[in-house]
Amino acid sequence: MSNSDKLIEEAHRLLDRNWTGSSTRPAPRLYPHQWSWDSAFIGIGNAGRSPDRAMTELRSLLAGQWGTGLVPHIVFASELDDYFPSAPFWDSRSCDGAPVGSATSGICQPPVHAMAAGIIARRVDDGKGFVSSVFEQLTAWHDYLFSARVLVNGLAEIWHPWESGMDNSPAWDEPLAAVDPSPHDLPPYRRVDVSVVAAADRPTAWEYDRYVYLADVLRSRGYVPLDPETLPFRVHDVLFNAVLARSEAELVRLAGMIGADPGIHADRARALSESIHAHLWSESLGMHVDFDVCARALSSVPIAGGFCALLAAPPASVAARVVETLRGVLRDAGEGASILPSLPVGHRGFEPTRYWRGPVWINIMWLVALALAETGHPELAERLRRGIRTLVDNGGFFEYFDPLTGAGHGSDDFSWTAALLIAASEEASPAGRTARTPDGSAR
Ligand code: 9WN
């Protein structure tokens, strides 16, 4: 068995260990519940070898969907445990529209689910049956985002840094500096994360105070604010919107599989993509950046998530410029492999091991590789996929990696690292995949 085959076997064993019977824990000690975008990535990794599990993973997440259409960022496996913020903190059960069967958070994460559903549907035996079982819920999820979150410039807003999935990204420093969690407004809390992994690798106390305060503001309004214009944190994030545009394009394909009307999805994908390129482009940085809706200011921080704009049907000239900028921040990892730090090495805010402020994250590399493959840059996509394999091979199945040394940081046994290692390996060798017809049936 080759080294690469051994690594893939190890990745499958890790996913087996983290499987609960209906979903996969992102990491057994640090994240013991079900997280939204983690489940989508894990489903993608399981699609080939464990298709039933991949389908169950998405369906169990969607079982936590709210009546509003919101897919919550956490579906709790148990209501009382050591995780913070726990189910009682979010208190979903006291909110209108919350699911009856499960306790959840009241905020969301990037909508990668339709993309995952497409990948899974093209690999399972009854792709059509699977799509029929989730299409309505995926549509309701996007309906929620377009109706509740698209308020300005045709772009969806996030109302909490956790909604970006990139919690302490330096892109939030300025928007968060304007948030004032007065001590008397802050509910008392005790962090658990810093007793599980190194505090130096995690967000600071200053950031956590603001996370807790913002979650509390949203909770006090039942997570359905009637006056969202008054919220203290409102951001147009590139990754969030680009993934939504790409997911809408996926719903067009999925609608075709089951004979549903693709019209609205095609319209939304087109309009959202145009808004991303019109409003989030930074000419000086040569890439897309986030927009602080409260301050009406375009960010000056070139975070790696910005490269995901390539997922949103970029005009050719924009794509060419983005790829040029991307080449400038990729780090050579030897043997035809490159890695993408979450913030460019050498940027004044760069911290090699602190969470989303410099370390390499496998899900961002995988999304950017996908975007490169879809915009006509297969060699560069393959460099990134090799980068994923090199990082995991040398550093282990960690949550994130120091781009200077390759060392793994954060939690070990991290599920999406394993899942996307599998996906990246399969994408690199299409011969190993079962061929499928466009409607999802086996050839
Ligand atoms: C808060 C589970 C999640 C990921 C996020 C990552 C981290 C949680 C935390 O872990 O966030 O949701 O406690 O820091 O930033 O992307 O989904 O893996």
Boltz pocket constraint, residues with backbone or C-beta under 6 A from the ligand:
constraints:
  - pocket:
      binder: B
      contacts: [[A, 26], [A, 27], [A, 30], [A, 31], [A, 35], [A, 36], [A, 37], [A, 38], [A, 73], [A, 84], [A, 162], [A, 164], [A, 165], [A, 166], [A, 167], [A, 193]]
      max_distance: 6.0
